[in-house]
Amino acid sequence: MRLDGVGRRYGRRGGVSGTGKGPGGGWVLRGVDLSLSERQLVRVQGDNGSGKSTLLRLLAGIDAPSAGRITGRPPTAYVPERFPAAMPLTVLGYLTRMGRVHGLRRDAAADEARGWLECFGADAYARTPLAELSKGSSQKVAVAQALMARPGLLVLDEAWTGLDLNARAVLDRSVAERVAEGGTVVFVDHDPARLAGAPDVTYRIEGGGLHEVDGRVPPGHGGVPAAGPQVRIEAEGPPGVALPSGLPGSPRTEQTPDGTTVLTAPAPYSDALLRGLLAGHWHIRSVAVEEASR
Ligand SMILES: Nc1ncnc2c1ncn2[C@@H]1O[C@H](COP(=O)(O)OP(=O)(O)OP(=O)(O)O)[C@@H](O)[C@H]1O
């Protein structure tokens, strides 16, 4: 997917006295070029009001650019900053309907919906009308509807906000899973430690433009570790068999004298990485999560 010279301004008149600045018409984004690829985890950061949600809405196709072009968008799912939970449907009814929108048959959609509700510890709310949900529970529904689509592009705008610890961990792993399965995930989150160490690229929005901060390791921030928790897996392959290529999380590898391979990758990738090794008939000797290095 590509963005070429993309701009977005709100209002038609080009701002104060037609200058394009100020309320009612200023460009929030201007001349944004961006290329997103498969298997890519992208973080977007920036100050309040810099245009992060604006960019995410453009990526998700919820909003159209005022200038430039967006091409090659894969099937996309989006978790907005605020989920409009006012629809007259129960949780299960809504998620089943969303599953059908994504092409599942009715029974499969309902099963998928129940599965995600269970994952997020929200199965007790299946029959609850959306409008009666607490903020955290409706956030779980917002996230579930996006994940059940298994989208090529997953766009998450502060999707972790309001989730309990278990649900946050589920979302972390689901993001890594999506990337491992070939998807692209773009996220904004106020917590600089969110998925720390896992993004392939981090962009900052400043002055209406998009600037690459760096690859792989997001910047440390006020005592927050520069690299997040890492999973350390000791594994052994069948004799003469090389490590499977393209393993999720692009693990660092190290060989020990006794023939064990030690793989280290960002912790959210642990499940996907283990699955990749097991699929290659590798034997797992140990798994440990190590806290961030500073
Ligand atoms: N629908 C809209 N109509 C008019 N102006 C808007 C609209 N949506 C956003 N804006 C303006 O565009 C600018 C960027 O807003 P946006 O929500 O994209 O920023 P953000 O970086 O996501 O902010 P935050 O960190 O506070 O969520 C702000 O000045 C905002 O007031």
The ligand as an SDF file (V2000), in Angstrom:
LIG
                    3D

 31 33  0  0  0  0  0  0  0  0999 V2000
  -13.3150   16.1610   11.9190 N   0  0  0  0  0  0  0  0  0  0  0  0
  -12.5080   17.1910   12.1490 C   0  0  0  0  0  0  0  0  0  0  0  0
  -12.8850   18.4490   11.8150 N   0  0  0  0  0  0  0  0  0  0  0  0
  -12.0810   19.4980   12.0310 C   0  0  0  0  0  0  0  0  0  0  0  0
  -10.8450   19.4140   12.5670 N   0  0  0  0  0  0  0  0  0  0  0  0
  -10.4240   18.1880   12.9200 C   0  0  0  0  0  0  0  0  0  0  0  0
  -11.2220   17.0190   12.7370 C   0  0  0  0  0  0  0  0  0  0  0  0
  -10.5320   15.9500   13.1840 N   0  0  0  0  0  0  0  0  0  0  0  0
   -9.3380   16.4150   13.6260 C   0  0  0  0  0  0  0  0  0  0  0  0
   -9.2800   17.7550   13.4680 N   0  0  0  0  0  0  0  0  0  0  0  0
   -8.1410   18.6200   13.8090 C   0  0  0  0  0  0  0  0  0  0  0  0
   -6.9800   18.0760   13.1920 O   0  0  0  0  0  0  0  0  0  0  0  0
   -5.8650   18.1540   14.0600 C   0  0  0  0  0  0  0  0  0  0  0  0
   -5.2650   16.7730   14.2520 C   0  0  0  0  0  0  0  0  0  0  0  0
   -6.1990   15.9850   14.9550 O   0  0  0  0  0  0  0  0  0  0  0  0
   -5.9350   14.4500   15.2320 P   0  0  0  0  0  0  0  0  0  0  0  0
   -7.0950   13.9450   16.0380 O   0  0  0  0  0  0  0  0  0  0  0  0
   -5.6090   13.7650   13.9700 O   0  0  0  0  0  0  0  0  0  0  0  0
   -4.6210   14.5330   16.1420 O   0  0  0  0  0  0  0  0  0  0  0  0
   -3.9500   13.4350   17.0920 P   0  0  0  0  0  0  0  0  0  0  0  0
   -2.4820   13.5250   16.8780 O   0  0  0  0  0  0  0  0  0  0  0  0
   -4.6010   12.1100   16.8910 O   0  0  0  0  0  0  0  0  0  0  0  0
   -4.3210   14.0250   18.5230 O   0  0  0  0  0  0  0  0  0  0  0  0
   -4.4340   13.2910   19.9700 P   0  0  0  0  0  0  0  0  0  0  0  0
   -3.0640   12.8320   20.3510 O   0  0  0  0  0  0  0  0  0  0  0  0
   -4.9250   14.3820   20.8530 O   0  0  0  0  0  0  0  0  0  0  0  0
   -5.4240   12.1610   19.8160 O   0  0  0  0  0  0  0  0  0  0  0  0
   -6.3610   18.8150   15.3420 C   0  0  0  0  0  0  0  0  0  0  0  0
   -6.0700   20.1820   15.2710 O   0  0  0  0  0  0  0  0  0  0  0  0
   -7.8370   18.5680   15.3020 C   0  0  0  0  0  0  0  0  0  0  0  0
   -8.5270   19.5880   15.9800 O   0  0  0  0  0  0  0  0  0  0  0  0
  1  2  1  0
  2  3  1  0
  2  7  2  0
  3  4  2  0
  4  5  1  0
  5  6  2  0
  6  7  1  0
  6 10  1  0
  7  8  1  0
  8  9  2  0
  9 10  1  0
 10 11  1  0
 11 12  1  0
 11 30  1  0
 12 13  1  0
 13 14  1  0
 13 28  1  0
 14 15  1  0
 15 16  1  0
 16 17  2  0
 16 18  1  0
 16 19  1  0
 19 20  1  0
 20 21  2  0
 20 22  1  0
 20 23  1  0
 23 24  1  0
 24 25  2  0
 24 26  1  0
 24 27  1  0
 28 29  1  0
 28 30  1  0
 30 31  1  0
M  END
$$$$
